[in-house]
Amino acid sequence: MGYAQLVIGPAGSGKSTYCSSLYQHCETVGRTMHVVNLDPAAENFDYPVAMDIRELISLEDVMEELGLGPNGGLLYCMEHLEENLDDWLTEELNNYMDDDYLVFDCPGQIELFSHVPVLKNFVEHLKRKNFNVCAVYLLDSQFMTDITKFISGCMASLSAMVQLELPHINILSKMDLVTKKRDIEDFLNPEPQVLLSELNQRMAPQFSKLNKALIELVDEYNMVSFVPLDLRKESSIRYVLAQIDNCIQYGEDADVKIKDFDPDEDDD
């Protein structure tokens, strides 16, 4: 049984920084983790790249040879990856043991995890290769400055949850850059009536029923919640990793370690 994180989220949400910090944390505690680059436009890395989609296809080559723009070129690259799952990806995965832990650093184009089936098919391939997979959705905490942006972030996360059909952890990244943490805490533990009141104040009256339905979706069904991540604190990284490990059942099939000890000698 292998284990994998699919790290997704909008461009600039801190996915690569998260992967780098996670790798450094695991290296410090003596835990093995492999980070995979799935962004064909990436250039610089702060972590050792275990697998690299650019060995299969790169955005620069696609834009030059096909005359596509950045967005169209990225979609072309990911569709090319989808076509080569049985060849390139399977060959790469064969280099790892059954119990290895892989972290996939994905591109930030929101279409890939909202309605285009590329990443869903990628995940299905991992499952067929006996991997337990968790989606880790990062959202920049500085984005959460008012109720409308909070709801927008919730809906984007929910769209990814519906599309990928995976155990799902939502993370508020860059908490170390937030100056008014009290404002963020209001969204980490939201009061539904307060949210609804604020949303109704921001929106026109004809949206009142929609606003109520959105708040009920977030609150009553508990579909979307966020875990704050401050990369300056090892305790924060440990907590997030523990949440993810629990989702993918990492370590549950490990053998119980029993420490041998010598019985106390009898007193004379």
PyRosetta script that sets phi, psi and omega in degrees:
from pyrosetta import init, pose_from_sequence

init()
pose = pose_from_sequence("MGYAQLVIGPAGSGKSTYCSSLYQHCETVGRTMHVVNLDPAAENFDYPVAMDIRELISLEDVMEELGLGPNGGLLYCMEHLEENLDDWLTEELNNYMDDDYLVFDCPGQIELFSHVPVLKNFVEHLKRKNFNVCAVYLLDSQFMTDITKFISGCMASLSAMVQLELPHINILSKMDLVTKKRDIEDFLNPEPQVLLSELNQRMAPQFSKLNKALIELVDEYNMVSFVPLDLRKESSIRYVLAQIDNCIQYGEDADVKIKDFDPDEDDD")
pose.set_psi(1, 121.1)
pose.set_omega(1, 174.8)
pose.set_phi(2, -97.9)
pose.set_psi(2, 166.9)
pose.set_omega(2, -177.6)
pose.set_phi(3, -132.6)
pose.set_psi(3, 144.6)
pose.set_omega(3, -176.1)
pose.set_phi(4, -149.9)
pose.set_psi(4, 143.6)
pose.set_omega(4, 168.6)
pose.set_phi(5, -108.6)
pose.set_psi(5, 133.8)
pose.set_omega(5, 172.9)
pose.set_phi(6, -105.1)
pose.set_psi(6, 102.5)
pose.set_omega(6, -173.8)
pose.set_phi(7, -88.9)
pose.set_psi(7, 111.0)
pose.set_omega(7, -175.4)
pose.set_phi(8, -127.1)
pose.set_psi(8, 172.9)
pose.set_omega(8, 179.1)
pose.set_phi(9, 144.0)
pose.set_psi(9, 167.3)
pose.set_omega(9, -178.2)
pose.set_phi(10, -61.3)
pose.set_psi(10, 159.6)
pose.set_omega(10, 176.1)
pose.set_phi(11, -59.3)
pose.set_psi(11, 136.0)
pose.set_omega(11, 178.5)
pose.set_phi(12, 84.3)
pose.set_psi(12, 7.2)
pose.set_omega(12, -178.2)
pose.set_phi(13, -84.1)
pose.set_psi(13, -5.3)
pose.set_omega(13, 175.8)
pose.set_phi(14, 97.4)
pose.set_psi(14, 27.4)
pose.set_omega(14, -176.5)
pose.set_phi(15, -65.1)
pose.set_psi(15, -48.8)
pose.set_omega(15, -178.0)
pose.set_phi(16, -66.9)
pose.set_psi(16, -37.5)
pose.set_omega(16, 176.8)
pose.set_phi(17, -64.4)
pose.set_psi(17, -39.8)
pose.set_omega(17, 176.3)
pose.set_phi(18, -60.8)
pose.set_psi(18, -46.9)
pose.set_omega(18, -179.4)
pose.set_phi(19, -61.3)
pose.set_psi(19, -42.1)
pose.set_omega(19, 179.0)
pose.set_phi(20, -63.5)
pose.set_psi(20, -46.0)
pose.set_omega(20, -179.3)
pose.set_phi(21, -65.7)
pose.set_psi(21, -38.0)
pose.set_omega(21, 178.5)
pose.set_phi(22, -65.2)
pose.set_psi(22, -41.7)
pose.set_omega(22, 178.6)
pose.set_phi(23, -62.8)
pose.set_psi(23, -45.1)
pose.set_omega(23, -179.7)
pose.set_phi(24, -63.7)
pose.set_psi(24, -39.2)
pose.set_omega(24, 178.1)
pose.set_phi(25, -62.5)
pose.set_psi(25, -46.6)
pose.set_omega(25, -179.0)
pose.set_phi(26, -65.9)
pose.set_psi(26, -35.5)
pose.set_omega(26, 177.4)
pose.set_phi(27, -64.8)
pose.set_psi(27, -38.4)
pose.set_omega(27, -179.6)
pose.set_phi(28, -66.0)
pose.set_psi(28, -39.9)
pose.set_omega(28, -177.1)
pose.set_phi(29, -90.5)
pose.set_psi(29, 3.8)
pose.set_omega(29, 176.6)
pose.set_phi(30, 78.4)
pose.set_psi(30, 30.1)
pose.set_omega(30, -179.6)
pose.set_phi(31, -110.8)
pose.set_psi(31, 136.4)
pose.set_omega(31, -176.9)
pose.set_phi(32, -86.4)
pose.set_psi(32, 129.8)
pose.set_omega(32, 178.8)
pose.set_phi(33, -147.4)
pose.set_psi(33, 139.0)
pose.set_omega(33, -179.1)
pose.set_phi(34, -117.1)
pose.set_psi(34, 130.2)
pose.set_omega(34, -179.1)
pose.set_phi(35, -104.4)
pose.set_psi(35, 130.9)
pose.set_omega(35, -175.8)
pose.set_phi(36, -112.8)
pose.set_psi(36, 130.6)
pose.set_omega(36, 176.2)
pose.set_phi(37, -89.9)
pose.set_psi(37, 117.9)
pose.set_omega(37, 175.5)
pose.set_phi(38, -108.9)
pose.set_psi(38, 12.7)
pose.set_omega(38, -179.7)
pose.set_phi(39, -101.0)
pose.set_psi(39, 108.7)
pose.set_omega(39, -178.1)
pose.set_phi(40, -70.4)
pose.set_psi(40, -7.1)
pose.set_omega(40, 179.0)
pose.set_phi(41, -102.0)
pose.set_psi(41, -3.5)
pose.set_omega(41, -176.7)
pose.set_phi(42, -68.2)
pose.set_psi(42, 149.5)
pose.set_omega(42, -179.2)
pose.set_phi(43, -127.8)
pose.set_psi(43, -45.0)
pose.set_omega(43, -176.2)
pose.set_phi(44, -116.2)
pose.set_psi(44, 142.7)
pose.set_omega(44, -177.4)
pose.set_phi(45, -132.8)
pose.set_psi(45, 143.1)
pose.set_omega(45, 174.7)
pose.set_phi(46, -103.0)
pose.set_psi(46, 16.4)
pose.set_omega(46, 178.8)
pose.set_phi(47, -142.8)
pose.set_psi(47, 154.3)
pose.set_omega(47, 175.1)
pose.set_phi(48, -66.2)
pose.set_psi(48, 128.3)
pose.set_omega(48, -178.0)
pose.set_phi(49, -87.3)
pose.set_psi(49, 113.9)
pose.set_omega(49, -178.5)
pose.set_phi(50, -77.1)
pose.set_psi(50, -41.2)
pose.set_omega(50, 176.3)
pose.set_phi(51, -137.2)
pose.set_psi(51, 146.0)
pose.set_omega(51, -174.4)
pose.set_phi(52, -138.3)
pose.set_psi(52, 119.4)
pose.set_omega(52, 179.5)
pose.set_phi(53, -61.4)
pose.set_psi(53, -23.5)
pose.set_omega(53, -178.8)
pose.set_phi(54, -67.3)
pose.set_psi(54, -16.0)
pose.set_omega(54, 172.6)
pose.set_phi(55, -72.2)
pose.set_psi(55, -21.1)
pose.set_omega(55, 176.8)
pose.set_phi(56, -94.6)
pose.set_psi(56, -47.3)
pose.set_omega(56, -178.1)
pose.set_phi(57, -162.0)
pose.set_psi(57, 145.9)
pose.set_omega(57, 178.8)
pose.set_phi(58, -126.5)
pose.set_psi(58, 150.0)
pose.set_omega(58, -179.5)
pose.set_phi(59, -63.7)
pose.set_psi(59, -39.1)
pose.set_omega(59, -179.3)
pose.set_phi(60, -58.9)
pose.set_psi(60, -44.5)
pose.set_omega(60, 179.6)
pose.set_phi(61, -65.3)
pose.set_psi(61, -41.3)
pose.set_omega(61, -178.7)
pose.set_phi(62, -64.7)
pose.set_psi(62, -44.1)
pose.set_omega(62, 179.6)
pose.set_phi(63, -64.0)
pose.set_psi(63, -37.7)
pose.set_omega(63, -178.7)
pose.set_phi(64, -72.7)
pose.set_psi(64, -43.6)
pose.set_omega(64, -173.4)
pose.set_phi(65, -82.9)
pose.set_psi(65, -34.2)
pose.set_omega(65, -175.5)
pose.set_phi(66, -105.3)
pose.set_psi(66, -8.3)
pose.set_omega(66, 178.7)
pose.set_phi(67, 69.7)
pose.set_psi(67, 26.7)
pose.set_omega(67, 179.3)
pose.set_phi(68, -88.7)
pose.set_psi(68, 155.6)
pose.set_omega(68, 174.2)
pose.set_phi(69, -79.1)
pose.set_psi(69, 178.1)
pose.set_omega(69, -176.7)
pose.set_phi(70, -59.7)
pose.set_psi(70, -44.7)
pose.set_omega(70, -178.0)
pose.set_phi(71, -69.4)
pose.set_psi(71, -48.9)
pose.set_omega(71, 178.2)
pose.set_phi(72, -63.4)
pose.set_psi(72, -37.4)
pose.set_omega(72, 179.0)
pose.set_phi(73, -66.1)
pose.set_psi(73, -38.8)
pose.set_omega(73, 179.3)
pose.set_phi(74, -65.9)
pose.set_psi(74, -42.7)
pose.set_omega(74, 177.5)
pose.set_phi(75, -62.8)
pose.set_psi(75, -39.1)
pose.set_omega(75, 177.9)
pose.set_phi(76, -61.4)
pose.set_psi(76, -44.2)
pose.set_omega(76, -179.9)
pose.set_phi(77, -60.8)
pose.set_psi(77, -43.8)
pose.set_omega(77, -177.4)
pose.set_phi(78, -70.3)
pose.set_psi(78, -34.3)
pose.set_omega(78, 175.5)
pose.set_phi(79, -67.5)
pose.set_psi(79, -34.1)
pose.set_omega(79, 176.0)
pose.set_phi(80, -65.8)
pose.set_psi(80, -39.2)
pose.set_omega(80, 175.0)
pose.set_phi(81, -60.3)
pose.set_psi(81, -44.1)
pose.set_omega(81, -180.0)
pose.set_phi(82, -58.8)
pose.set_psi(82, -38.5)
pose.set_omega(82, 180.0)
pose.set_phi(83, -71.0)
pose.set_psi(83, -18.1)
pose.set_omega(83, -175.8)
pose.set_phi(84, -114.7)
pose.set_psi(84, 22.9)
pose.set_omega(84, 179.2)
pose.set_phi(85, -62.4)
pose.set_psi(85, -41.3)
pose.set_omega(85, -176.9)
pose.set_phi(86, -74.6)
pose.set_psi(86, -18.4)
pose.set_omega(86, -178.5)
pose.set_phi(87, -102.9)
pose.set_psi(87, -75.3)
pose.set_omega(87, -173.6)
pose.set_phi(88, -63.9)
pose.set_psi(88, -50.9)
pose.set_omega(88, -175.6)
pose.set_phi(89, -66.3)
pose.set_psi(89, -43.0)
pose.set_omega(89, 179.8)
pose.set_phi(90, -60.8)
pose.set_psi(90, -41.7)
pose.set_omega(90, 179.0)
pose.set_phi(91, -63.4)
pose.set_psi(91, -40.6)
pose.set_omega(91, 179.0)
pose.set_phi(92, -67.3)
pose.set_psi(92, -41.4)
pose.set_omega(92, -178.6)
pose.set_phi(93, -66.6)
pose.set_psi(93, -26.2)
pose.set_omega(93, 179.4)
pose.set_phi(94, -65.8)
pose.set_psi(94, -13.1)
pose.set_omega(94, 179.2)
pose.set_phi(95, -82.0)
pose.set_psi(95, -1.8)
pose.set_omega(95, -175.5)
pose.set_phi(96, -119.5)
pose.set_psi(96, 154.8)
pose.set_omega(96, -177.7)
pose.set_phi(97, -78.0)
pose.set_psi(97, 167.0)
pose.set_omega(97, -176.9)
pose.set_phi(98, -63.0)
pose.set_psi(98, -29.8)
pose.set_omega(98, -175.5)
pose.set_phi(99, -103.7)
pose.set_psi(99, 17.8)
pose.set_omega(99, -180.0)
pose.set_phi(100, -72.2)
pose.set_psi(100, 156.7)
pose.set_omega(100, -176.0)
pose.set_phi(101, -117.8)
pose.set_psi(101, 116.0)
pose.set_omega(101, -177.4)
pose.set_phi(102, -112.9)
pose.set_psi(102, 140.6)
pose.set_omega(102, 176.0)
pose.set_phi(103, -120.3)
pose.set_psi(103, 117.7)
pose.set_omega(103, -176.7)
pose.set_phi(104, -97.7)
pose.set_psi(104, 113.6)
pose.set_omega(104, 179.5)
pose.set_phi(105, -87.0)
pose.set_psi(105, 106.4)
pose.set_omega(105, -170.3)
pose.set_phi(106, -96.4)
pose.set_psi(106, 160.6)
pose.set_omega(106, 174.2)
pose.set_phi(107, -64.7)
pose.set_psi(107, 163.5)
pose.set_omega(107, -176.5)
pose.set_phi(108, -98.6)
pose.set_psi(108, 12.6)
pose.set_omega(108, 179.1)
pose.set_phi(109, -76.5)
pose.set_psi(109, 117.2)
pose.set_omega(109, -168.1)
pose.set_phi(110, -65.0)
pose.set_psi(110, -25.4)
pose.set_omega(110, 179.2)
pose.set_phi(111, -60.0)
pose.set_psi(111, -29.4)
pose.set_omega(111, -175.0)
pose.set_phi(112, -65.4)
pose.set_psi(112, -28.1)
pose.set_omega(112, -179.6)
pose.set_phi(113, -121.3)
pose.set_psi(113, 13.7)
pose.set_omega(113, 176.9)
pose.set_phi(114, -112.5)
pose.set_psi(114, -43.4)
pose.set_omega(114, -179.3)
pose.set_phi(115, -146.7)
pose.set_psi(115, -14.6)
pose.set_omega(115, 174.8)
pose.set_phi(116, -81.5)
pose.set_psi(116, 134.6)
pose.set_omega(116, -171.5)
pose.set_phi(117, -81.6)
pose.set_psi(117, 7.7)
pose.set_omega(117, -173.9)
pose.set_phi(118, -59.2)
pose.set_psi(118, -54.1)
pose.set_omega(118, -177.2)
pose.set_phi(119, -69.5)
pose.set_psi(119, -30.9)
pose.set_omega(119, 176.2)
pose.set_phi(120, -62.5)
pose.set_psi(120, -44.7)
pose.set_omega(120, 178.2)
pose.set_phi(121, -67.1)
pose.set_psi(121, -35.0)
pose.set_omega(121, 175.8)
pose.set_phi(122, -60.5)
pose.set_psi(122, -45.3)
pose.set_omega(122, 179.3)
pose.set_phi(123, -63.4)
pose.set_psi(123, -42.9)
pose.set_omega(123, 179.3)
pose.set_phi(124, -60.8)
pose.set_psi(124, -35.5)
pose.set_omega(124, 177.8)
pose.set_phi(125, -66.5)
pose.set_psi(125, -42.0)
pose.set_omega(125, 177.6)
pose.set_phi(126, -61.6)
pose.set_psi(126, -40.5)
pose.set_omega(126, 179.4)
pose.set_phi(127, -63.5)
pose.set_psi(127, -39.5)
pose.set_omega(127, 178.2)
pose.set_phi(128, -65.0)
pose.set_psi(128, -25.7)
pose.set_omega(128, 177.4)
pose.set_phi(129, -89.5)
pose.set_psi(129, 15.3)
pose.set_omega(129, 173.6)
pose.set_phi(130, 69.7)
pose.set_psi(130, 41.6)
pose.set_omega(130, 174.2)
pose.set_phi(131, -105.9)
pose.set_psi(131, 135.9)
pose.set_omega(131, 166.5)
pose.set_phi(132, -87.0)
pose.set_psi(132, 126.5)
pose.set_omega(132, -171.6)
pose.set_phi(133, -122.6)
pose.set_psi(133, 140.2)
pose.set_omega(133, 174.3)
pose.set_phi(134, -126.1)
pose.set_psi(134, 136.1)
pose.set_omega(134, 173.8)
pose.set_phi(135, -86.6)
pose.set_psi(135, 128.5)
pose.set_omega(135, 177.5)
pose.set_phi(136, -114.3)
pose.set_psi(136, 106.8)
pose.set_omega(136, -175.5)
pose.set_phi(137, -99.2)
pose.set_psi(137, 117.2)
pose.set_omega(137, -179.7)
pose.set_phi(138, -99.6)
pose.set_psi(138, 136.4)
pose.set_omega(138, 175.4)
pose.set_phi(139, -132.9)
pose.set_psi(139, 130.1)
pose.set_omega(139, -178.9)
pose.set_phi(140, -62.0)
pose.set_psi(140, 121.2)
pose.set_omega(140, -178.4)
pose.set_phi(141, -62.2)
pose.set_psi(141, -26.4)
pose.set_omega(141, 178.5)
pose.set_phi(142, -70.1)
pose.set_psi(142, -14.2)
pose.set_omega(142, 175.3)
pose.set_phi(143, -73.1)
pose.set_psi(143, -26.3)
pose.set_omega(143, -173.9)
pose.set_phi(144, -85.6)
pose.set_psi(144, 71.2)
pose.set_omega(144, -176.9)
pose.set_phi(145, -104.9)
pose.set_psi(145, -14.9)
pose.set_omega(145, 176.6)
pose.set_phi(146, -155.1)
pose.set_psi(146, 174.7)
pose.set_omega(146, -172.8)
pose.set_phi(147, -64.9)
pose.set_psi(147, -37.1)
pose.set_omega(147, -178.2)
pose.set_phi(148, -66.9)
pose.set_psi(148, -38.8)
pose.set_omega(148, 178.4)
pose.set_phi(149, -71.1)
pose.set_psi(149, -33.7)
pose.set_omega(149, 175.9)
pose.set_phi(150, -61.7)
pose.set_psi(150, -47.8)
pose.set_omega(150, 178.9)
pose.set_phi(151, -63.7)
pose.set_psi(151, -39.9)
pose.set_omega(151, 177.6)
pose.set_phi(152, -60.4)
pose.set_psi(152, -44.0)
pose.set_omega(152, 177.9)
pose.set_phi(153, -64.2)
pose.set_psi(153, -39.4)
pose.set_omega(153, 177.7)
pose.set_phi(154, -62.3)
pose.set_psi(154, -43.2)
pose.set_omega(154, -178.3)
pose.set_phi(155, -67.7)
pose.set_psi(155, -38.2)
pose.set_omega(155, 177.4)
pose.set_phi(156, -64.8)
pose.set_psi(156, -41.7)
pose.set_omega(156, 177.5)
pose.set_phi(157, -64.3)
pose.set_psi(157, -43.0)
pose.set_omega(157, 179.8)
pose.set_phi(158, -63.2)
pose.set_psi(158, -38.2)
pose.set_omega(158, 177.2)
pose.set_phi(159, -60.0)
pose.set_psi(159, -42.5)
pose.set_omega(159, 178.2)
pose.set_phi(160, -66.2)
pose.set_psi(160, -38.9)
pose.set_omega(160, 178.7)
pose.set_phi(161, -61.1)
pose.set_psi(161, -44.2)
pose.set_omega(161, -179.0)
pose.set_phi(162, -68.1)
pose.set_psi(162, -40.1)
pose.set_omega(162, -176.9)
pose.set_phi(163, -68.5)
pose.set_psi(163, -44.9)
pose.set_omega(163, -171.8)
pose.set_phi(164, -88.5)
pose.set_psi(164, -25.6)
pose.set_omega(164, 179.6)
pose.set_phi(165, 54.1)
pose.set_psi(165, 54.1)
pose.set_omega(165, -178.3)
pose.set_phi(166, -128.5)
pose.set_psi(166, 158.2)
pose.set_omega(166, 164.1)
pose.set_phi(167, -54.4)
pose.set_psi(167, 140.0)
pose.set_omega(167, -164.0)
pose.set_phi(168, -138.3)
pose.set_psi(168, 129.4)
pose.set_omega(168, 174.8)
pose.set_phi(169, -120.5)
pose.set_psi(169, 124.8)
pose.set_omega(169, 175.9)
pose.set_phi(170, -98.4)
pose.set_psi(170, 129.9)
pose.set_omega(170, -176.7)
pose.set_phi(171, -122.1)
pose.set_psi(171, 132.4)
pose.set_omega(171, 169.5)
pose.set_phi(172, -89.9)
pose.set_psi(172, 107.6)
pose.set_omega(172, -176.8)
pose.set_phi(173, -88.3)
pose.set_psi(173, 170.5)
pose.set_omega(173, 176.0)
pose.set_phi(174, 60.2)
pose.set_psi(174, 34.9)
pose.set_omega(174, 177.8)
pose.set_phi(175, -64.3)
pose.set_psi(175, -22.4)
pose.set_omega(175, 178.7)
pose.set_phi(176, -70.2)
pose.set_psi(176, -15.6)
pose.set_omega(176, -179.2)
pose.set_phi(177, -98.0)
pose.set_psi(177, -4.5)
pose.set_omega(177, -177.8)
pose.set_phi(178, -77.4)
pose.set_psi(178, 127.9)
pose.set_omega(178, -179.7)
pose.set_phi(179, -89.7)
pose.set_psi(179, -33.0)
pose.set_omega(179, -179.9)
pose.set_phi(180, -114.9)
pose.set_psi(180, 80.8)
pose.set_omega(180, -175.5)
pose.set_phi(181, -65.5)
pose.set_psi(181, -23.8)
pose.set_omega(181, 179.9)
pose.set_phi(182, -62.7)
pose.set_psi(182, -37.5)
pose.set_omega(182, 178.7)
pose.set_phi(183, -64.0)
pose.set_psi(183, -37.6)
pose.set_omega(183, 179.1)
pose.set_phi(184, -69.5)
pose.set_psi(184, -39.5)
pose.set_omega(184, -179.1)
pose.set_phi(185, -60.1)
pose.set_psi(185, -29.2)
pose.set_omega(185, 177.7)
pose.set_phi(186, -63.1)
pose.set_psi(186, -27.4)
pose.set_omega(186, -179.6)
pose.set_phi(187, -94.5)
pose.set_psi(187, -20.0)
pose.set_omega(187, 176.5)
pose.set_phi(188, -74.1)
pose.set_psi(188, -36.1)
pose.set_omega(188, 177.3)
pose.set_phi(189, -128.3)
pose.set_psi(189, 70.2)
pose.set_omega(189, -170.8)
pose.set_phi(190, -73.7)
pose.set_psi(190, 143.6)
pose.set_omega(190, 170.6)
pose.set_phi(191, -93.9)
pose.set_psi(191, 115.6)
pose.set_omega(191, -171.8)
pose.set_phi(192, -57.5)
pose.set_psi(192, -39.9)
pose.set_omega(192, -178.6)
pose.set_phi(193, -68.4)
pose.set_psi(193, -35.7)
pose.set_omega(193, 177.4)
pose.set_phi(194, -66.9)
pose.set_psi(194, -43.8)
pose.set_omega(194, 178.5)
pose.set_phi(195, -61.2)
pose.set_psi(195, -44.1)
pose.set_omega(195, -178.6)
pose.set_phi(196, -63.9)
pose.set_psi(196, -41.4)
pose.set_omega(196, 179.0)
pose.set_phi(197, -62.5)
pose.set_psi(197, -43.9)
pose.set_omega(197, -179.9)
pose.set_phi(198, -66.7)
pose.set_psi(198, -39.2)
pose.set_omega(198, -179.3)
pose.set_phi(199, -66.7)
pose.set_psi(199, -41.0)
pose.set_omega(199, 178.7)
pose.set_phi(200, -64.9)
pose.set_psi(200, -31.5)
pose.set_omega(200, 178.0)
pose.set_phi(201, -70.0)
pose.set_psi(201, -31.3)
pose.set_omega(201, -177.8)
pose.set_phi(202, -84.7)
pose.set_psi(202, -25.3)
pose.set_omega(202, -174.0)
pose.set_phi(203, -106.5)
pose.set_psi(203, 159.8)
pose.set_omega(203, 177.7)
pose.set_phi(204, -68.2)
pose.set_psi(204, 155.5)
pose.set_omega(204, -175.8)
pose.set_phi(205, -56.3)
pose.set_psi(205, -32.5)
pose.set_omega(205, -177.0)
pose.set_phi(206, -67.4)
pose.set_psi(206, -10.1)
pose.set_omega(206, 179.5)
pose.set_phi(207, -97.0)
pose.set_psi(207, 8.9)
pose.set_omega(207, -174.0)
pose.set_phi(208, -61.9)
pose.set_psi(208, -42.0)
pose.set_omega(208, 179.4)
pose.set_phi(209, -66.8)
pose.set_psi(209, -40.1)
pose.set_omega(209, 177.3)
pose.set_phi(210, -64.0)
pose.set_psi(210, -43.2)
pose.set_omega(210, 178.9)
pose.set_phi(211, -58.6)
pose.set_psi(211, -44.3)
pose.set_omega(211, -180.0)
pose.set_phi(212, -62.1)
pose.set_psi(212, -41.9)
pose.set_omega(212, 179.8)
pose.set_phi(213, -65.4)
pose.set_psi(213, -39.3)
pose.set_omega(213, 179.8)
pose.set_phi(214, -65.9)
pose.set_psi(214, -44.5)
pose.set_omega(214, 179.9)
pose.set_phi(215, -65.3)
pose.set_psi(215, -38.7)
pose.set_omega(215, 177.8)
pose.set_phi(216, -64.5)
pose.set_psi(216, -37.0)
pose.set_omega(216, 178.8)
pose.set_phi(217, -62.8)
pose.set_psi(217, -43.7)
pose.set_omega(217, -179.2)
pose.set_phi(218, -70.1)
pose.set_psi(218, -38.9)
pose.set_omega(218, -172.5)
pose.set_phi(219, -91.4)
pose.set_psi(219, -61.4)
pose.set_omega(219, -171.3)
pose.set_phi(220, -66.4)
pose.set_psi(220, -39.2)
pose.set_omega(220, -177.9)
pose.set_phi(221, -90.9)
pose.set_psi(221, -6.5)
pose.set_omega(221, 177.0)
pose.set_phi(222, 50.2)
pose.set_psi(222, 41.8)
pose.set_omega(222, -176.4)
pose.set_phi(223, -78.0)
pose.set_psi(223, -32.1)
pose.set_omega(223, -174.2)
pose.set_phi(224, -130.5)
pose.set_psi(224, 125.5)
pose.set_omega(224, 172.1)
pose.set_phi(225, -145.0)
pose.set_psi(225, 159.6)
pose.set_omega(225, -174.4)
pose.set_phi(226, -123.4)
pose.set_psi(226, 143.2)
pose.set_omega(226, 175.1)
pose.set_phi(227, -108.6)
pose.set_psi(227, 123.8)
pose.set_omega(227, 179.7)
pose.set_phi(228, -73.9)
pose.set_psi(228, 144.9)
pose.set_omega(228, 179.6)
pose.set_phi(229, -131.3)
pose.set_psi(229, 117.5)
pose.set_omega(229, 174.7)
pose.set_phi(230, -113.0)
pose.set_psi(230, 106.6)
pose.set_omega(230, -173.6)
pose.set_phi(231, -69.9)
pose.set_psi(231, -8.6)
pose.set_omega(231, 175.8)
pose.set_phi(232, -76.4)
pose.set_psi(232, -18.4)
pose.set_omega(232, -173.4)
pose.set_phi(233, -110.9)
pose.set_psi(233, 120.7)
pose.set_omega(233, 177.4)
pose.set_phi(234, -61.3)
pose.set_psi(234, -34.3)
pose.set_omega(234, -179.8)
pose.set_phi(235, -63.5)
pose.set_psi(235, -34.8)
pose.set_omega(235, 178.9)
pose.set_phi(236, -68.7)
pose.set_psi(236, -42.3)
pose.set_omega(236, 178.1)
pose.set_phi(237, -64.8)
pose.set_psi(237, -42.2)
pose.set_omega(237, 178.9)
pose.set_phi(238, -61.1)
pose.set_psi(238, -42.0)
pose.set_omega(238, -178.3)
pose.set_phi(239, -64.6)
pose.set_psi(239, -46.3)
pose.set_omega(239, 179.4)
pose.set_phi(240, -62.1)
pose.set_psi(240, -44.2)
pose.set_omega(240, -179.8)
pose.set_phi(241, -64.1)
pose.set_psi(241, -36.9)
pose.set_omega(241, 177.7)
pose.set_phi(242, -63.9)
pose.set_psi(242, -39.9)
pose.set_omega(242, 177.8)
pose.set_phi(243, -62.0)
pose.set_psi(243, -42.9)
pose.set_omega(243, -179.5)
pose.set_phi(244, -68.7)
pose.set_psi(244, -44.5)
pose.set_omega(244, 179.0)
pose.set_phi(245, -57.8)
pose.set_psi(245, -38.8)
pose.set_omega(245, 178.6)
pose.set_phi(246, -64.6)
pose.set_psi(246, -38.0)
pose.set_omega(246, 179.8)
pose.set_phi(247, -63.6)
pose.set_psi(247, -40.2)
pose.set_omega(247, -175.8)
pose.set_phi(248, -99.4)
pose.set_psi(248, 7.6)
pose.set_omega(248, 176.9)
pose.set_phi(249, 59.6)
pose.set_psi(249, 37.2)
pose.set_omega(249, 179.8)
pose.set_phi(250, -67.8)
pose.set_psi(250, 129.6)
pose.set_omega(250, 175.9)
pose.set_phi(251, 85.2)
pose.set_psi(251, -5.3)
pose.set_omega(251, -176.4)
pose.set_phi(252, -70.7)
pose.set_psi(252, -23.4)
pose.set_omega(252, 179.9)
pose.set_phi(253, -99.6)
pose.set_psi(253, 9.4)
pose.set_omega(253, 179.4)
pose.set_phi(254, -71.7)
pose.set_psi(254, 150.0)
pose.set_omega(254, 178.2)
pose.set_phi(255, -68.5)
pose.set_psi(255, 142.3)
pose.set_omega(255, 176.0)
pose.set_phi(256, -71.6)
pose.set_psi(256, 128.7)
pose.set_omega(256, -179.3)
pose.set_phi(257, -92.4)
pose.set_psi(257, 124.9)
pose.set_omega(257, -179.6)
pose.set_phi(258, -112.8)
pose.set_psi(258, 122.5)
pose.set_omega(258, -178.8)
pose.set_phi(259, -82.6)
pose.set_psi(259, 125.7)
pose.set_omega(259, 177.0)
pose.set_phi(260, -75.5)
pose.set_psi(260, 144.0)
pose.set_omega(260, 176.9)
pose.set_phi(261, -148.2)
pose.set_psi(261, 155.1)
pose.set_omega(261, 179.2)
pose.set_phi(262, -88.3)
pose.set_psi(262, 133.2)
pose.set_omega(262, 178.0)
pose.set_phi(263, -62.9)
pose.set_psi(263, 147.9)
pose.set_omega(263, 178.2)
pose.set_phi(264, -62.3)
pose.set_psi(264, 139.8)
pose.set_omega(264, 177.5)
pose.set_phi(265, -72.8)
pose.set_psi(265, 146.5)
pose.set_omega(265, 178.7)
pose.set_phi(266, -67.9)
pose.set_psi(266, 140.5)
pose.set_omega(266, 176.4)
pose.set_phi(267, -69.7)
pose.set_psi(267, 141.6)
pose.set_omega(267, 178.2)
pose.set_phi(268, -70.4)
pose.dump_pdb("model.pdb")
